[in-house]
Amino acid sequence: MNTIWQGRLDGEELLYHRIFQRVRQETNYDSITTNNFVLHGFAVDEGVRRNKGRQGAKNAPDIIRKNMANFPVIFPDFSLLDFGNITCEDNNLETTQNLLAKNVSKVLLKGGKSLVLGGGHEVTFGHYRGIRTAFPEHKIGIINFDAHFDNRQPEERIGASSGTGFWQISQEGEINSLHIGIQRNSNTLKLFDTAHQLGMKYILADELFFENLPSVYERVNELAESVDILYVTICMDVFNASIAPGVSASAYNGIFADAAFMHLYRHILRNEKLAALDIAEVNPDVDIQDRTSRLAASLANEWFMV
């Protein structure tokens, strides 16, 4: 019996369907058709360990799945293919990121929409590389909801981590990114300077309020119009600790999933160029009442409803 994808069964007719009734667990990438949502779990937090954060994010994908299972299905043609979890063997993060990239590229080349549930924010480099592999000639835009820039240069004896993803992406070519929710007290001047040097645009957490949405929309639209493909990555530590306590590095002054945020988030999700989304840094080991997992599940479900 599938113990992850279970929920309330109101009936078998389409009008009664919940997500768990429309999930198909798969191993064959040839089964993907255009506009299928395709899920991988990135059950990895080796990058968090290397970055000296609180480990536990590797346990998140299945818990997020459980919290997704009971959401109602909105569109009659909705389909979610679940390809299971990718794990990190022998602490070999680089090999694991490459495996994710390989699988994501297969999804996108089949016309599927890539959803990845982390895991640590080291998922970003693997997910991005998968998009780049599938579309090497396309200009890729990244919208990163995060309190941190994650643009540290890897340390020689440690290697890549959850904090190096955007520096790694910048080494692959021009970076086209907008980082939303950045905290001044979570990034050193060096990290701000690196962001400027690499051309990483950003919106501070303090700028995310309802009256300022027209300005924020303008900056989001500017990025979206300048690229061929959009990729959204969400680090759950961007949110206030009261609604997302279960993260590697909690933020007492993080943003809220309030009306202003949801208007912005849905605006981004409605963009036809959006091909990939991931959610990172849920740590069930330190979560309270599944608050962070539930929020992560809700954010994934929003993509299914636009």
Secondary structure, DSSP 8 states (H G I E B T S, - for coil): --SSS------SSGGG-BGGGGEEE---GGG--TT-EEEEEEE--HHHHHTT----GGGHHHHHHHHHTTSB--STT--EEEEEEEE-GGG-HHHHHHHHHHHHHHHHHTT-EEEEEESSTTHHHHHHHHHHHH-TTS-EEEEEE-SS------BTTTB--TT-HHHHHHTTS---EEEEEE-GGGS-HHHHHHHHHHT-EEEEGGG-SGGGHHHHHHHHHHHHHT-SEEEEEEEGGGBBTTT--SBSS-BTT-B--SHHHHHHHHHHHT-TTEEEEEEE-B-GGG-STTHHHHHHHHHHHHHHT-
